[in-house]
Amino acid sequence: MNQWHAFLSQQGAVIANDHVASFGETPSDYPAFAGRSLLFPLDDRGILRLSSGQAGQTEKLLQGQLTCDVTRLGEETTIPGALCTPKGRMISNFMLARDSEGDFYMVMHRGLLAATADTLKKFAPFYKTEIDDVSDSMRVLGLCGQFASRAIDGDRGAILSAVSPDRSAAIVPASEAEALWQELVAEARPAGLPYWHLLDIRDGLGEVRPETREEFIPQMLNLQFADAISFKKGCYTGQEIVARMHYLGKLKRRMYRLGAAGQTPPPAGDPCQVPGSSGNAGHVVFAERADDDNLEMLAVLTPQAAASPELTVGDATLAVKVLPLPYEDQFKSGDV
């Protein structure tokens, strides 16, 4: 158990599989969490720091590799983005931040740090940029509810990132994280990672997991609606595929939010099929319990699979229904 988990355990955290599973809550408590101020240790997040001794070099590196327009990033803002292969398949997606010293921080699933760093390190020497995993020296906190937009940016060295209208994430130096946690927990109830992921599902915020690395192009995860893709910037790795899909193509599958009865969420990457048909119809992005008896998940599916009342997910056949996404009205006529 690391120092951060030891501290959180003293605060009532239940640690399971090396992550904070809860602070005593169970899925039966989730419906009552709606509208409350909540505080989360986002300990499944990892952080890469990119720095250069020459001004502007790291920005040039990232501008040529990421889907987002890095020039939009100011000292006090964050933007989402993705890193793709030349074939447009995502290696990772992340939140990108920049501090007052000009260093960049990429916050993503811990399981994707190595693949992301290895990809960027192929180009980093040309831009005199160093790439370091700083996950052990920084923490990520999630804020939900009325205090999610509070001005903690700069408070104890934190960088605040908007996640959705009522959620934010704060990147905090490890040396300040415990003190900041104690300040924030006076205003909010602490909660475990599963409920944060459930809120991600309800906000339609899909992400690449290690099980789905290089499986999806950005539009399959609806990243065009998260402002994670710039169609006006110059070339970047995978840009030809991503732009062609935007201007000329039609997605054969995209991400849906589904509800199903059950108590065991299928793991990320599980294949989906329409019962009685052959061939893969999509994959689970990730899933969580919504209450005692129901699950919610994000899944990339064909329109035929999304219209089916049942799906075989992994080895289980589930009765499913499509649930609304907050950006549903932005899909164009003819989109899947």
GINOR-V91443 format. One record per pair of residues at least 4 apart in sequence whose ideal C-beta (glycine too) atoms are under 7 Angstrom apart, sorted by sequence separation. I is the first residue (numbers start at 0). J is the second residue. If there is no record, write none. Layout:
<<I J> <I J>>
This chain:
<<0 4> <1 5> <2 6> <3 7> <4 8> <5 9> <6 10> <8 12> <24 28> <28 32> <55 59> <56 60> <57 61> <58 62> <59 63> <60 64> <61 65> <65 69> <72 76> <83 87> <84 88> <97 101> <98 102> <107 111> <111 115> <112 116> <113 117> <114 118> <115 119> <116 120> <119 123> <122 126> <133 137> <142 146> <143 147> <153 157> <162 166> <171 175> <175 179> <176 180> <177 181> <178 182> <179 183> <180 184> <183 187> <190 194> <192 196> <193 197> <194 198> <195 199> <196 200> <197 201> <198 202> <207 211> <211 215> <215 219> <218 222> <221 225> <234 238> <237 241> <238 242> <239 243> <240 244> <241 245> <242 246> <243 247> <244 248> <265 269> <272 276> <289 293> <300 304> <302 306> <303 307> <323 327> <330 334> <0 5> <7 12> <14 19> <15 20> <32 37> <51 56> <83 88> <107 112> <123 128> <142 147> <152 157> <162 167> <171 176> <184 189> <199 204> <207 212> <215 220> <217 222> <218 223> <222 227> <223 228> <243 248> <289 294> <300 305> <311 316> <312 317> <8 14> <14 20> <51 57> <72 78> <83 89> <84 90> <97 103> <151 157> <152 158> <161 167> <162 168> <222 228> <244 250> <288 294> <289 295> <304 310> <12 19> <13 20> <50 57> <62 69> <71 78> <82 89> <83 90> <123 130> <152 159> <160 167> <272 279> <273 280> <309 316> <310 317> <13 21> <49 57> <61 69> <62 70> <81 89> <82 90> <95 103> <96 104> <107 115> <151 159> <159 167> <160 168> <171 179> <207 215> <272 280> <286 294> <287 295> <309 317> <82 91> <270 279> <271 280> <286 295> <309 318> <310 319> <4 14> <12 22> <81 91> <95 105> <105 115> <120 130> <159 169> <217 227> <271 281> <286 296> <308 318> <309 319> <11 22> <58 69> <67 78> <81 92> <119 130> <158 169> <217 228> <271 282> <285 296> <7 19> <11 23> <58 70> <67 79> <80 92> <93 105> <94 106> <157 169> <158 170> <230 242> <270 282> <271 283> <285 297> <67 80> <79 92> <80 93> <93 106> <157 170> <228 241> <269 282> <283 296> <284 297> <0 14> <66 80> <93 107> <116 130> <157 171> <268 282> <269 283> <284 298> <65 80> <66 81> <79 94> <80 95> <92 107> <156 171> <205 220> <230 245> <268 283> <283 298> <284 299> <65 81> <91 107> <116 132> <155 171> <156 172> <205 221> <267 283> <282 298> <305 321> <65 82> <66 83> <77 94> <78 95> <266 283> <267 284> <281 298> <282 299> <64 82> <77 95> <147 165> <151 169> <203 221> <265 283> <267 285> <281 299> <77 96> <147 166> <148 167> <156 175> <281 300> <91 111> <112 132> <147 167> <155 175> <280 300> <281 301> <19 40> <144 165> <204 225> <265 286> <280 301> <112 134> <143 165> <157 179> <264 286> <19 42> <72 95> <74 97> <91 114> <143 166> <155 178> <264 287> <280 303> <281 304> <18 42> <74 98> <90 114> <91 115> <142 166> <155 179> <216 240> <217 241> <264 288> <280 304> <18 43> <72 97> <74 99> <90 115> <109 134> <141 166> <142 167> <216 241> <218 244> <262 288> <141 168> <142 169> <271 298> <295 322> <67 95> <90 118> <140 168> <216 244> <139 168> <140 169> <252 281> <271 300> <283 312> <254 284> <262 292> <264 294> <273 303> <139 170> <140 171> <219 250> <265 296> <273 304> <166 198> <218 250> <221 253> <260 292> <264 296> <7 40> <82 115> <106 139> <137 170> <138 171> <219 252> <221 254> <260 293> <261 294> <271 304> <302 335> <137 171> <219 253> <220 254> <259 293> <273 307> <301 335> <137 172> <138 173> <218 253> <219 254> <258 293> <259 294> <274 309> <82 118> <136 172> <137 173> <136 173> <258 295> <273 310> <274 311> <138 176> <257 295> <272 310> <3 42> <163 202> <256 295> <257 296> <271 310> <272 311> <140 180> <146 186> <271 311> <146 187> <256 297> <257 298> <271 312> <61 103> <274 316> <144 187> <254 297> <255 298> <269 312> <254 298> <269 313> <254 299> <255 300> <57 103> <253 299> <54 101> <252 299> <265 312> <252 300> <265 313> <205 254> <252 301> <251 301> <255 305> <50 102> <49 102> <203 256> <48 102> <49 103> <141 195> <64 119> <143 198> <48 104> <200 256> <210 266> <211 267> <261 317> <210 267> <211 268> <46 104> <47 105> <64 122> <210 268> <259 317> <260 318> <46 105> <208 267> <259 318> <46 106> <98 158> <208 268> <259 319> <258 319> <44 106> <45 107> <60 122> <96 158> <257 319> <258 320> <44 107> <45 108> <60 123> <257 320> <45 109> <96 160> <106 170> <220 284> <257 321> <258 322> <43 108> <44 109> <47 112> <257 322> <43 109> <60 126> <94 160> <104 170> <255 321> <256 322> <45 112> <59 126> <47 115> <60 128> <214 282> <256 324> <47 116> <57 126> <56 126> <56 127> <57 128> <211 282> <56 128> <211 284> <53 127> <94 168> <96 170> <51 126> <52 127> <51 127> <51 128> <75 152> <208 285> <50 128> <49 128> <50 129> <205 284> <219 299> <49 130> <77 158> <253 335> <47 130> <48 131> <77 160> <252 335> <47 131> <215 299> <249 333> <250 334> <251 335> <47 132> <48 133> <250 335> <45 132> <46 133> <200 287> <46 134> <45 134> <196 285> <197 287> <46 137> <196 287> <197 289> <205 297> <193 287> <44 139> <193 288> <200 295> <111 207> <200 296> <200 297> <41 139> <108 206> <110 208> <111 209> <114 212> <197 295> <41 140> <108 207> <110 209> <40 140> <41 141> <108 208> <39 140> <111 212> <38 140> <39 141> <224 326> <38 142> <224 329> <37 143> <36 143> <37 144> <36 144> <35 144> <36 145> <34 144> <36 146> <92 206> <92 207> <91 207> <89 207> <203 324> <90 212> <203 325> <90 213> <202 325> <203 326> <46 170> <89 213> <88 213> <88 214> <89 215> <41 168> <88 215> <89 216> <88 216> <89 217> <84 213> <87 216> <92 222> <3 138> <92 227> <81 217> <81 222> <38 183> <38 184> <79 225> <81 227> <79 226> <80 227> <78 226> <79 227> <38 187> <43 192> <36 186> <37 187> <42 192> <87 237> <36 187> <37 188> <38 189> <39 190> <41 192> <66 217> <85 236> <86 237> <85 237> <35 188> <37 190> <39 192> <83 236> <84 237> <87 240> <41 195> <83 237> <86 240> <87 241> <39 195> <32 190> <83 241> <67 227> <66 227> <67 228> <68 229> <32 194> <66 228> <67 229> <66 229> <68 232> <29 194> <24 190> <22 189> <24 191> <22 190> <29 197> <22 191> <66 235> <3 173> <21 191> <62 232> <65 235> <6 177> <20 191> <64 235> <19 191> <20 192> <63 235> <64 236> <3 176> <19 192> <20 193> <18 192> <66 241> <11 189> <13 191> <10 189> <29 289> <30 290> <29 290> <26 288> <26 289> <27 290> <26 290> <27 291> <26 291>>
